Amino acid sequence: MRGVIQIGPEQEGVQAALMSSLGRVQRRFAEQLRTDLPAVNELCEHVERYHGKMLRPILVLLSGLAAHPEGAGGAPESLLSEDHITMAAVCEMVHMATLVHDDVLDEAEVRRRGRTLNALRGNEAAVLLGDYLIASAYHLCSQLQSQEHALAIGQVSRVLCAGELLQIDHREDWSLDEATYFQILERKTASLIAVSCERGALISGATREAARALATYGRRLGVAFQIQDDLLDLTGEVGTVGKSVGKDIEKGKLTLPLILHLATADQRERAETIRLIQGASRPDSDSARAGLADRLLASGSLARAHNTALDLVAEAKGALAELPETPARGVLERMAEAAVDRAA
């Protein structure tokens, strides 16, 4: 975590507990996927390289600490149970399944600065491994003490898929409005992040009010995080971002900067922008993508989208006011800030 967000001396114990617990999460993840089939194990080992920020597992653990009734005085690591570790692994597994399937849908070739599974082994293997990951997540989640957690994971998985279907339905929809865009983000990205926060809190025995506050924090954080991802897809470079860029445009997906730009453009500018979007979807489209980014910069649409993300971060931090002031809450606040202050 150090180097990603700035933490104070009072949060060192939280950081140590997270580092130790994340190691346990990764082991639980690997153990759950292991089979007696070497070919399947090989594919799972490749996907395990997709572990990046571990945002969702971290949020399960941090929320568990921030909402724990003994969070203000107990040693952080002692407050994290086996159920926290299991839930963190489950949320990461669901997320990994979406990444594998997204790479197929986007025909992406790079993920975490390495080749995607679909680029290496084809779409059939990638789709089936995504299915294997989601099935494994449900199997692992069923081992938790309360069926309520399994129901929540099942529901959020449905919401994720519905969000993806909604986005596909609006491909090449040059009149996509902000309301629909935010609905897509709420479902595709924010829903799982919100559940990660909520479940971590409930496993700690938190009140429903505290769990709702953390779910709100996660939902706002998730949308802000995705807006920043959308900005990086438009303006970032593969070597820096660590995955294929320009895929939203290539697949005809309008994101917030483009929606804002098209909503205020005159007829001529709108037509030229759409022409560039269509040009950026073709092979060797770097010049069209660069021209599009220049127009969005000049119109202030990139800055307006970034400011929207900053407003969401402020709302996320505001939701944490329901929780006592603890080192874990302070780390959650810093994580929200870091979500929109990154180049990868």
Disulfide bonds with the S-S distance in Angstrom:
none
